[in-house]
Amino acid sequence: MTIPSLRTYKRITVKIGSALLVDRSTGLKREWLASMADDIATLAERGADVLVVSSGAIALGRTILGLGKRALKLEESQAAAAVGQIALSSAWAEELGRKGMKSGQILVTLGDTEERRRYLNARATISTLLKMKAVPVINENDTVATTEIRYGDNDRLAARMATMMGADLLVLLSDIDGLYTAPPAHDPNARFIPVVDRITPDIEAMAGAAASELSRGGMRTKLDAGKIATAAGTAMIITAGTRLSPLMAIERGERATYFRPSGNPVKGYKTWIAGQLEPAGRLTVDAGAVGALLSGKSLLPAGVKLVSGNFSRGDTVAILAPEGREIARGLVAYDAADAVRIAGLKTAEIETVLGYEARSAMVHRDDLVVSHADAVVVRKGRTC
């Protein structure tokens, strides 16, 4: 199969890794960045909106500060990010400005997409930038993010941004030209996979680790990104960004892996639920509950066998089948302590145990996105 032309897409999110933008010795790769600005301008001239998720702040900052290749302490990484963010955003503004384009910097933390109000605020800001024909240049706010409150990789951040903004294509530019049956650097017999219809457990088993010390992610995080994107109806491409003008290289038919979007995508309000990166807790259910969820019903306490995590009412929880496979995500109707108390109980028994009239569903179907094996099933519910 030939990858669809980029001309067919109206809103494209492009993720750029640190190793593509920054040389460990010399700093910013200006020629490469200029070629990327040329590509973005070409897409914009065709009428497409382009969002850029750009890594590189820490890598660039440590080069400017002369911190070398040694491991950095948290506060050193944050300081490097503070220096690098200014340099990086200035470089983007300069190169896009050379093509007559405007740009705006968006710095986000995990909470900006996981908390509903902040999610909507971020979406409104980026939407306004796009209406003003400015290119949003997005990065994780590494100056304040810590291990507990960070994405940790820009692959999943890019997928979250793509689905939040309704992009119909996500392009992950990497130091590898696509998906292989095994990491090609370690297995000379690894076969290239040009098209992925669905990200199945077999596909996930092919993932390797990050290839560069400047990279936080690897193929595993790219497949995680793919699950978020394709479930929301966004196609995804993984291709090498090491060449100049890498987006036009896709147009020329150079090697890339294309991930088909779901034919039954999550939309609106449920896009936010399905894209949550870190569930606040987990509910393990019995086989009967699995069948009920797959048929479009709510999750009742009677079907819950195990509750884990410290969550509050309204938080996103993962719902696991008896063997431990995640089959759904949803907004839980109980705090963790109460969920533990009523797990396994029939609806008529809940009020007696809790001492107050409570909801019959642990997770209502309107607040639920069911995923299973190779597909995502979306049930009737609210929209944004």
C-alpha positions as CSV (number, residue, x, y, z in Angstrom):
1,M,0.0,0.0,0.0
2,T,1.1,3.6,-0.8
3,I,0.8,6.0,2.1
4,P,-2.0,8.6,1.4
5,S,-0.6,11.9,0.2
6,L,-0.2,14.5,2.8
7,R,-2.4,16.7,0.6
8,T,-5.4,14.6,1.8
9,Y,-5.0,15.8,5.4
10,K,-6.4,19.1,6.8
11,R,-4.8,19.1,10.2
12,I,-1.4,17.5,10.8
13,T,0.5,17.2,14.1
14,V,4.3,16.6,13.7
15,K,6.4,15.3,16.5
16,I,10.2,16.1,16.3
17,G,12.7,14.3,18.6
18,S,15.6,15.9,20.3
19,A,18.2,14.0,18.3
20,L,16.8,15.5,15.1
21,L,17.1,19.1,16.3
22,V,20.2,19.1,18.4
23,D,23.7,17.9,17.9
24,R,25.5,16.9,21.1
25,S,28.6,18.9,20.2
26,T,27.5,21.8,18.0
27,G,23.9,22.5,19.2
28,L,21.0,23.4,17.1
29,K,20.9,21.8,13.6
30,R,19.9,25.0,11.7
31,E,19.9,23.5,8.2
32,W,17.6,20.7,9.3
33,L,15.2,23.2,11.0
34,A,15.2,25.4,8.0
35,S,14.2,22.4,5.8
36,M,11.4,21.6,8.3
37,A,10.1,25.1,8.1
38,D,10.0,24.8,4.3
39,D,7.9,21.6,4.7
40,I,5.5,23.3,7.1
41,A,5.1,26.2,4.8
42,T,4.3,23.9,1.9
43,L,1.6,22.2,3.9
44,A,0.2,25.5,5.0
45,E,0.1,26.8,1.4
46,R,-2.1,23.8,0.6
47,G,-4.5,24.8,3.3
48,A,-3.5,22.4,6.1
49,D,-3.2,23.4,9.8
50,V,0.1,22.2,11.2
51,L,0.9,21.7,14.9
52,V,4.5,21.0,15.9
53,V,5.4,19.1,19.1
54,S,9.1,19.9,19.4
55,S,11.5,18.2,21.8
56,G,15.0,19.6,22.3
57,A,14.8,22.2,25.1
58,I,16.9,20.2,27.6
59,A,19.3,18.9,24.9
60,L,19.8,22.4,23.5
61,G,20.1,24.0,27.0
62,R,22.7,21.6,28.2
63,T,24.8,22.3,25.1
64,I,24.5,26.1,25.6
65,L,25.4,25.7,29.3
66,G,28.3,23.3,28.6
67,L,26.9,20.5,30.7
68,G,28.3,17.7,28.6
69,K,26.9,14.2,28.4
70,R,26.8,13.4,32.1
71,A,23.5,12.5,33.8
72,L,21.8,15.7,35.1
73,K,20.2,16.2,38.4
74,L,16.5,17.2,38.3
75,E,17.3,20.9,39.0
76,E,20.0,20.9,36.4
77,S,17.6,19.5,33.8
78,Q,15.1,22.1,34.7
79,A,17.7,24.9,34.4
80,A,18.8,23.5,31.0
81,A,15.2,23.4,29.9
82,A,14.7,27.1,30.9
83,V,17.7,28.1,28.8
84,G,16.9,25.8,25.9
85,Q,13.2,26.8,25.7
86,I,14.2,30.4,24.9
87,A,16.7,29.4,22.3
88,L,14.4,26.7,20.7
89,S,11.3,28.9,20.5
90,S,13.4,31.8,19.0
91,A,14.8,29.4,16.4
92,W,11.4,28.2,15.4
93,A,10.1,31.8,15.2
94,E,13.0,32.8,13.0
95,E,12.8,29.9,10.6
96,L,9.0,30.0,10.2
97,G,9.2,33.8,10.0
98,R,11.6,33.4,7.1
99,K,8.7,31.7,5.3
100,G,6.3,34.5,6.2
101,M,4.6,32.4,9.0
102,K,3.9,33.2,12.7
103,S,4.4,30.8,15.6
104,G,3.4,30.6,19.2
105,Q,5.0,28.6,22.0
106,I,2.8,26.3,24.1
107,L,4.3,24.7,27.2
108,V,2.2,22.0,28.9
109,T,2.4,19.6,31.8
110,L,0.6,16.3,32.2
111,G,-2.1,18.0,34.2
112,D,-3.0,20.3,31.3
113,T,-4.4,17.4,29.4
114,E,-5.5,15.1,32.2
115,E,-7.6,17.6,34.0
116,R,-10.8,18.4,32.1
117,R,-10.9,22.2,32.6
118,R,-7.2,22.7,31.8
119,Y,-7.6,20.4,28.8
120,L,-10.4,22.6,27.4
121,N,-8.4,25.8,28.1
122,A,-5.4,24.4,26.3
123,R,-7.5,23.4,23.4
124,A,-9.1,26.8,23.2
125,T,-5.7,28.6,23.1
126,I,-4.3,26.3,20.4
127,S,-7.5,26.6,18.3
128,T,-7.2,30.4,18.5
129,L,-3.6,30.2,17.3
130,L,-4.6,28.1,14.3
131,K,-7.4,30.5,13.4
132,M,-4.8,33.3,13.4
133,K,-2.7,31.2,11.0
134,A,0.1,30.8,13.6
135,V,1.9,27.5,14.0
136,P,1.7,26.2,17.6
137,V,5.1,24.9,18.8
138,I,4.3,22.6,21.7
139,N,6.6,21.0,24.3
140,E,6.4,19.6,27.8
141,N,7.2,22.3,30.4
142,D,10.4,20.7,31.6
143,T,11.2,23.7,33.8
144,V,8.5,22.6,36.3
145,A,7.6,19.0,35.5
146,T,8.9,16.3,37.7
147,T,8.9,12.5,37.4
148,E,5.5,12.2,39.1
149,I,3.8,14.8,36.9
150,R,5.3,14.5,33.5
151,Y,4.6,12.7,30.2
152,G,8.3,11.6,30.0
153,D,8.1,11.4,26.2
154,N,6.8,13.6,23.5
155,D,5.4,10.7,21.4
156,R,2.4,10.4,23.7
157,L,2.2,14.2,24.2
158,A,2.0,14.5,20.4
159,A,-0.8,11.9,20.3
160,R,-2.7,13.7,23.0
161,M,-2.3,17.0,21.2
162,A,-3.4,15.5,17.9
163,T,-6.6,14.0,19.4
164,M,-7.3,17.1,21.5
165,M,-7.2,19.3,18.4
166,G,-9.0,16.8,16.0
167,A,-5.9,16.3,13.8
168,D,-6.5,13.7,11.1
169,L,-2.8,12.8,10.9
170,L,0.0,12.4,13.4
171,V,3.6,12.2,12.0
172,L,6.3,10.9,14.4
173,L,9.7,11.9,13.1
174,S,12.3,9.6,14.6
175,D,15.8,8.2,14.1
176,I,14.2,5.1,12.7
177,D,12.2,4.9,9.4
178,G,9.3,2.9,10.7
179,L,8.2,-0.2,12.5
180,Y,10.1,-3.5,12.2
181,T,9.3,-7.0,13.5
182,A,12.2,-6.5,15.9
183,P,14.7,-3.7,16.7
184,P,16.8,-3.6,13.4
185,A,19.9,-2.4,15.3
186,H,20.0,-5.7,17.1
187,D,18.3,-8.2,14.7
188,P,19.6,-8.2,11.1
189,N,16.6,-10.4,10.1
190,A,14.1,-7.8,11.3
191,R,11.4,-7.2,8.6
192,F,10.0,-3.7,7.9
193,I,6.2,-3.3,8.3
194,P,4.7,-0.7,5.9
195,V,1.1,-0.7,7.2
196,V,-0.4,-1.5,10.5
197,D,-4.2,-2.0,10.5
198,R,-4.5,-2.3,14.2
199,I,-2.1,-2.2,17.1
200,T,-2.5,-5.7,18.5
201,P,-0.5,-7.4,21.3
202,D,1.6,-9.0,18.6
203,I,2.5,-5.6,17.2
204,E,3.3,-4.3,20.6
205,A,5.7,-7.2,21.2
206,M,7.9,-5.9,18.4
207,A,8.8,-2.6,20.2
208,G,12.3,-1.9,21.3
209,A,14.0,0.7,23.5
210,A,15.2,4.2,22.7
211,A,18.0,4.3,20.2
212,S,19.6,7.6,21.3
213,E,20.7,8.9,24.7
214,L,18.9,12.2,23.7
215,S,15.6,10.2,23.3
216,R,13.3,9.6,26.2
217,G,11.0,7.2,24.3
218,G,11.4,4.3,21.9
219,M,9.2,2.3,19.6
220,R,7.1,1.3,22.7
221,T,6.1,4.9,23.3
222,K,5.4,5.4,19.6
223,L,3.0,2.4,19.7
224,D,1.4,3.9,22.8
225,A,1.0,7.1,20.9
226,G,-0.5,5.1,18.0
227,K,-3.1,3.6,20.2
228,I,-4.2,7.0,21.5
229,A,-4.3,8.5,18.0
230,T,-5.9,5.7,15.9
231,A,-8.6,5.1,18.5
232,A,-9.7,8.7,18.0
233,G,-9.7,8.4,14.2
234,T,-6.3,10.0,13.6
235,A,-3.9,8.2,11.2
236,M,-0.3,7.9,12.2
237,I,3.0,7.8,10.3
238,I,6.4,6.8,11.8
239,T,9.3,7.8,9.6
240,A,12.9,8.9,9.7
241,G,13.4,12.5,10.4
242,T,17.2,12.4,9.9
243,R,17.0,13.5,6.3
244,L,16.3,17.1,5.2
245,S,12.7,18.0,4.4
246,P,11.4,14.8,6.0
247,L,7.7,15.6,5.4
248,M,8.2,16.0,1.7
249,A,10.2,12.7,1.9
250,I,6.9,11.0,2.8
251,E,5.4,12.6,-0.3
252,R,8.2,11.2,-2.4
253,G,7.4,7.7,-1.2
254,E,10.4,7.2,1.0
255,R,10.1,4.5,3.7
256,A,7.6,5.0,6.5
257,T,5.0,2.9,8.4
258,Y,1.4,3.9,8.1
259,F,-1.1,3.2,11.0
260,R,-4.7,3.1,9.9
261,P,-7.2,5.1,12.0
262,S,-10.0,3.2,13.7
263,G,-13.1,2.8,11.6
264,N,-15.2,3.5,14.7
265,P,-13.4,6.3,16.4
266,V,-13.8,7.8,19.8
267,K,-15.2,11.3,19.5
268,G,-15.8,14.4,21.6
269,Y,-15.9,14.0,25.4
270,K,-14.8,10.4,25.2
271,T,-11.6,11.4,23.3
272,W,-10.4,12.9,26.6
273,I,-11.3,9.8,28.6
274,A,-9.7,7.4,26.1
275,G,-6.5,9.5,25.8
276,Q,-5.8,9.6,29.6
277,L,-2.2,8.6,29.9
278,E,-2.1,7.6,33.6
279,P,-5.3,6.2,35.1
280,A,-5.7,7.1,38.8
281,G,-6.7,3.5,39.6
282,R,-7.6,0.1,38.3
283,L,-10.7,-2.1,38.6
284,T,-10.4,-5.8,37.9
285,V,-13.7,-7.3,36.9
286,D,-15.1,-10.8,36.3
287,A,-16.0,-12.4,33.0
288,G,-19.6,-11.5,33.3
289,A,-18.8,-7.8,33.6
290,V,-16.5,-8.1,30.6
291,G,-19.4,-9.3,28.5
292,A,-21.7,-6.6,29.9
293,L,-19.2,-3.9,29.0
294,L,-18.7,-5.2,25.5
295,S,-22.5,-5.1,25.0
296,G,-22.7,-1.5,26.0
297,K,-23.7,-1.7,29.6
298,S,-22.4,0.2,32.7
299,L,-20.0,-1.4,35.1
300,L,-21.9,-2.4,38.3
301,P,-20.2,-3.0,41.6
302,A,-21.2,-6.6,41.5
303,G,-18.8,-7.3,38.7
304,V,-15.8,-5.7,40.4
305,K,-13.4,-8.2,42.0
306,L,-10.4,-6.0,42.9
307,V,-9.9,-2.3,43.4
308,S,-6.4,-0.7,43.3
309,G,-5.1,2.9,43.4
310,N,-5.9,6.0,45.4
311,F,-8.6,7.7,43.3
312,S,-11.4,10.1,43.8
313,R,-14.9,10.2,42.3
314,G,-14.7,11.5,38.8
315,D,-11.1,10.3,38.2
316,T,-10.2,8.1,35.2
317,V,-9.7,4.4,36.0
318,A,-8.6,1.5,33.9
319,I,-10.9,-1.5,33.9
320,L,-9.1,-4.9,33.6
321,A,-10.3,-8.3,32.5
322,P,-9.6,-11.2,34.9
323,E,-6.3,-12.0,33.1
324,G,-5.1,-8.4,33.6
325,R,-5.7,-7.0,30.1
326,E,-7.1,-3.5,30.0
327,I,-10.5,-3.5,28.3
328,A,-11.9,-0.1,29.1
329,R,-11.4,3.3,30.7
330,G,-14.0,5.5,32.4
331,L,-14.8,8.0,35.1
332,V,-15.4,6.3,38.3
333,A,-18.5,7.2,40.4
334,Y,-16.9,6.4,43.8
335,D,-13.8,7.3,45.8
336,A,-11.4,4.4,46.2
337,A,-12.3,3.7,49.8
338,D,-16.0,3.3,49.0
339,A,-15.2,1.4,45.9
340,V,-13.4,-1.2,47.9
341,R,-16.3,-1.5,50.3
342,I,-18.9,-2.2,47.7
343,A,-16.9,-4.2,45.2
344,G,-18.8,-7.4,44.5
345,L,-22.1,-6.2,46.0
346,K,-25.5,-6.2,44.4
347,T,-27.1,-2.8,43.8
348,A,-29.6,-3.3,46.6
349,E,-26.8,-3.8,49.1
350,I,-24.9,-0.6,48.5
351,E,-26.9,1.8,50.6
352,T,-26.8,-0.5,53.6
353,V,-23.0,-0.7,53.4
354,L,-22.3,3.0,52.7
355,G,-25.1,4.4,54.8
356,Y,-26.4,6.7,52.0
357,E,-28.2,6.3,48.7
358,A,-25.6,5.9,46.1
359,R,-25.2,5.5,42.3
360,S,-26.0,2.0,41.0
361,A,-23.0,2.0,38.5
362,M,-19.3,2.0,39.5
363,V,-18.7,3.5,36.0
364,H,-21.6,4.6,34.0
365,R,-21.7,3.7,30.3
366,D,-21.9,7.4,29.3
367,D,-18.5,7.9,30.9
368,L,-17.0,4.8,29.5
369,V,-14.8,3.9,26.5
370,V,-14.4,0.2,25.9
371,S,-11.4,-1.2,24.1
372,H,-10.9,-4.9,23.3
373,A,-8.2,-6.9,21.5
374,D,-8.1,-5.1,18.1
375,A,-10.8,-2.4,18.3
376,V,-12.4,0.3,20.3
377,V,-16.2,0.2,20.9
378,V,-17.8,3.6,21.6
379,R,-21.2,3.7,23.3
380,K,-23.7,6.5,23.2
381,G,-22.7,9.3,25.5
382,R,-21.9,13.0,25.9
383,T,-20.0,15.2,23.5
384,C,-17.9,18.3,24.1
